[in-house]
Every structure is written in C-alpha cells, then in structure tokens.
C-alpha cells in the first residue's frame, strides 16, 4: 500500500469541502490503518476512524500514538477509533462529513449491503453534511482481468497477483501470493484474497437518492471533473 495516492484522496476531500462546506467533524469509514484519518487529525479535524477489523484498528492506534504531539494542532485535532460494520454503523452525535476512499464500498458485494451503508451514513450526517467516496467502475475490473497477472519483485518483498472476473455480477476476486523477508533474512509466504464488485454509476446515484440524499455529484480520478470511459476511479459527493 505504500504507493497508494493518499495525498490525492486528501486533496480531493479538501477540494470538495471547499466547494460544499468545510467540516469540523469527519468520519473515515473503512479507515484501515489510519493513513487518511491521522493526517486529517493532524490538520485539526475531529476524526472518527471506523473499521470492521480489530487488527487494522490496532495498527491505526499505534500509528496515532507514535505521532509527535507537536505535529498536532493544539487543542484541535482528535481521533476516536471505533470498530463497526460499515453497513450498520452509528454515531452518538451527527457529524459534518463522511469519507470512504480506497474503493472501500466495492468490497460490499451485494446491492442490499451498499444501500444499507448509504442509509447508515445518511442517518449519521448533519443536515447539509457531505458524503465523499470513490468506487472502481465496471470497466476498471475488466481492465484488471485483461491485464493480469501482476508481479512485484523487490529485495524484501515479492508478490504474484492474479484475478478471476465474474462478468454476470461484475465481481472480481484478487488472489495474492506474497513473499516477505523476515527479521532473520528468510522469506515467509502468505496469501490474501480480495473480493470486490463494481456497480453501474447510475444505480449508485439512485441508491444514494433512495437513502435520502438530495444532491449527488459525480467526479473522476481525484479531480472535480466529469467522468468518462477512461476514468479509473469514480468519485461521488452526496449532500444531505
């Protein structure tokens, strides 16, 4: 994940907030190890990092605790880590904005689960609050299937990454076999499987509206620009 464009996701969020309204409180839904939550808190936001994985949240807490206090605006930036399911999550008090980047919502492989996540998010937002998220479009999964396998070969880590694509559901299964160097210089092997589903963008917009969002804007590839057939990531801005 070290090459992931975290700065670009943060840039998109800030550009969107400049357009729709700057928040004070932000939920990072599907926060993982805090690679977006922590920079946001450092810059003064009240952040709630929500993830289903206890292991991910443990790493995120450690990263936050290691953050030098001088890197945090005094008396402003905060984080609370919460273990919740993104399909059924809730807050004690409503927040100003919710973000969910790094194609988190593609990991929900049933339409009903996506709609449940949208409803939970709508309920957690203040009136006028923003829901910003990205998703891979169907054509990106087709590209993955056509271009696989992917290989990385570096001194301390290597992987082989293959994909199985189910066209009828526009669902993809990523299989990664990873070899990592251990402390004693030997390598150990482990495997991961990631399942994701892509959804028709028009269906996503309608699902957001069914959840209660009145305004839904679509963008692409980290910029406030319209999507086209070459777009690798679709970005949505839904306003309560």
Secondary structure, 3 states (H helix, E strand, C coil): CCCCCHHHHHHHHHHHHHHHCCCCEEEEECCCCCCCHHHHHHCCCEEEEEECCHHHHHHHHHHHHCCCHHHCCCCCCEEEEEECECCECCCCCCEEEEEECCCHHHHCCCHHHHHHHHHHHHHHEEEEEEEEEEECCHHHHHHHHHHCCEEEECCCEEEEEEEEEECCCCEEEEEEEEEEECCCCCEEEEEEEEEEECCCHHHHHHHHHHHCCCEEEEEECCECCCCCCCCCCEEEEEEC
